[in-house]
C-alpha cells in the first residue's frame, strides 16, 4: 500500500516510521532540512527509538518537499501538520490541515484522507461538507514527545472517527502495525473522536493542575507536599501516577487543547473547564512570586524544554515563570544546550553549565537532574520525584 504522511513533527514522523515497515511511505514536509535528515536516516526530532529504526530497520520510507507529487501517487494521506491555538480567533488555526486536504483532493480526488492533527470539535463534518463525497476521517493520536514511536508501537488505544468501511479499513492498518495484540480499539462518529482527544488532554491538564494546587497549599501552609500526595495517591481510585508538582502544565498539547475545549463550550454551561485553564495561570503567578520572595540578584533558568527527553520548548511552563520574573526587572540567564543562539527573549544563553551555575545566585528548574546536585542549596524547584 502507498501512504503519504504530511508533516515531519513527532506525530507525522513516528507514524511514517511505524507504517513504512509494511507499506511504501512518502513523508512530505515544507522544511528541506528535515526532509534531508530523514533521507539520510537521521531523526530531525529527539526520539531515540525513531533514530534506531531509521538506522537499523529496513524501512520503505522517503521524504520530499514536493507536495503535489507526494499526494498524487498514493492510496492514503495522513495529515500531521500543526494546528496552533489562535488567541484572536479563540479557535485552532486549521489552515495547514485545510491546505493539505485541498491539495490532496485536487490531485487525487479518491484518496483516503486521515487527519491526525488536533482539530476543533465539529471540524471533520464541516470539512466533509466542504468536499462532498470525499473520504475524510479523523483519527486522534495520543503520543508523548520523546517516546512517540514507542507509543505508536504500543498504543494505549486506537480511536477511529468513522464507523463505516473506511474506518474499519484504517483500524486494520493501524492495528497490524503495532507490536501489541490486545490494543483497545474504538470506532466512533467523527465528532465524538474529536471530543475524545480534547477531553482526554484536558483531564490530564486537570490532574496536573490539581496536584500543583495541592503543592501551592502545602507551600503556603508550611506542610510536606510529598506526604500529602503520597497519602492521597494510596487511594487506588486516584493512584500515584501523574502527580509530580511542576511550574504548570506546558508543552505543545495541553495548553492549546484545554483552551480549544473551552472555546467549544461557548454555549454550554461549565465551570471546571474554565478552572483548568485559569489554574495554570494562577500556578505560574504563585511560583514567580515565591521565587521573587527570595530576592534573587540573577535568576538562572535551567532548561527551557517542556520535559526530559524532548527538544521542544514551545509554551513550556518555565518560560511563563521566566517572563514574570523579567517583568519585575530581575536579570535572567539561561542554560539550554539545544539552543544555539547567544540570547533568548533578550536574556543571555550561557552554553557552559559551570559558568551558568556560577553566575546565577538562584537557579530555577522545573525538573531536577543530577547536573544540579552540586548547587542544590540555590536551586528552586517544586519537583518531588524527578520525573515528568
Secondary structure, 3 states (H helix, E strand, C coil): CEEEEECCCHHHHHHHHHHCCCCEEEEECCCHHHHHHHHCCCCCCCCHHHHHHHHHCCCCEEEECCHHHHHHCCCEEEECCCCCEECCCCEECCHHHHHHHHHHHHHCCCCEEEECCCCCCCHHHHHHHHCCCCEEEECCCCCCCCCHHHHHHCCCEEEECCCCHHHHHHHHHHHHHCCCCCCEEEECCHHHHHHHHHHHHHHHHHHHHHHHHHHHHHHHHCCCHHHHHHHHHCCCCCCCCCCCCCCCCCCCCHHHHHHHHHHHCCCCCCCHHHHHHHHHHHHHHHHHHHHHCCCCCEEEEECCCCCCCCCCCCCCHHHHHHHHHHHCCCEEEEECCCCCCCEECCEEECCCHHHHHHHCCEEECCCCCHHHHHHHHHEECCCCCCCC
